[in-house]
């Protein structure tokens, strides 16, 4: 599991996500604490790209000791399985954290890339980042 040092101050930690696909994508961020699993307010893609433009996800002191879970769903709509498989292989994800003790840090890929229906139509990406 990747990690990011947020520090312990009141500064806002920022997250940006860049999803590259030739499908329809949606992304959402969640904060995983020892007692809760909640969506981060506003931490969701605004269009069919799955991207999240850099945004604050919480204060360093509020995030420290928890995990950030980012989930992306991509629908590949191409009519034939061969093309969908080619498009599946081209999917990339880049996650960027800023303003913590680690400064600017990039995570160049998802932890998990799943072909949920085994036909390259419904794709899921998961990324977990430990916040320390």
Beta strands, then each sheet from edge to edge (+ up, - down):
strand 1: 2-4
strand 2: 12-20
strand 3: 24-32
strand 4: 37-44
strand 5: 52-59
strand 6: 67-75
strand 7: 92-100
strand 8: 103-107
strand 9: 112-115
strand 10: 122-131
sheet 1: 1+ 10+ 6- 3+ 4-
sheet 2: 1+ 10+ 9-
sheet 3: 5+ 2- 7+ 8-
end
